[in-house]
Amino acid sequence: MTRFYVTMTWDNWPEGGSYGTVVEAENHDQAEELCRQKMAEWRADEDQTAKEVRESHEHEWHVVDCFDLDAFIAQHSRDKAA
């Protein structure tokens, strides 16, 4: 499993907002799916369940970034020997 950092927005961004999370997944597709589920749960409330949020709004969501977090940290570490 790999740790991925995934960010998403929806159509009326920046007014609507964006969402970012770290997930453990086997590949980018699975990471994006896990992010969609987490975002639906985050946006759910007493009027809509996470499933209803996805059914109503998922077509508005767009992946901004999805990358291997540990590889990014290793590549951009400030502690690298000069």
SVG drawing of the C-alpha trace seen along z (x, -y; Angstrom):
<svg xmlns="http://www.w3.org/2000/svg" viewBox="-33 -32 60 34">
<polyline fill="none" stroke="black" stroke-width="0.4" points="0.0,0.0 1.1,-3.5 0.1,-6.8 -1.4,-9.2 -2.2,-12.8 -5.4,-13.6 -7.2,-16.9 -10.5,-17.6 -12.7,-20.6 -16.2,-21.0 -17.6,-23.0 -18.2,-26.2 -14.7,-26.4 -13.4,-28.6 -16.8,-29.7 -17.7,-26.0 -14.4,-24.9 -12.0,-22.0 -11.1,-18.9 -7.8,-17.2 -6.9,-14.0 -4.2,-11.3 -5.3,-7.8 -3.6,-4.4 -4.2,-2.7 -2.7,-0.4 -2.9,-2.8 -4.1,-6.3 -7.5,-5.1 -8.2,-3.5 -6.8,-6.6 -9.1,-8.9 -12.1,-6.6 -11.2,-6.7 -11.0,-10.5 -14.4,-10.7 -15.9,-8.5 -14.2,-10.6 -15.3,-13.8 -18.9,-12.5 -18.8,-11.6 -17.4,-15.0 -20.2,-16.8 -23.0,-14.6 -25.4,-16.1 -28.8,-15.5 -30.4,-16.2 -28.2,-14.0 -26.3,-10.7 -22.8,-10.2 -24.4,-8.0 -26.9,-10.7 -24.2,-13.4 -22.3,-11.2 -25.3,-10.6 -26.3,-14.3 -22.9,-16.0 -20.1,-13.6 -20.4,-14.7 -19.2,-18.2 -16.0,-16.9 -12.6,-17.1 -9.3,-15.7 -6.6,-18.4 -3.7,-16.3 -3.0,-12.7 0.5,-11.7 2.7,-9.3 3.1,-11.3 6.2,-9.4 8.0,-9.7 7.2,-13.4 8.5,-13.9 11.7,-12.0 12.3,-14.0 11.7,-17.4 13.3,-16.8 15.2,-19.7 17.4,-17.3 19.2,-16.0 23.0,-16.1 24.4,-18.8"/>
</svg>
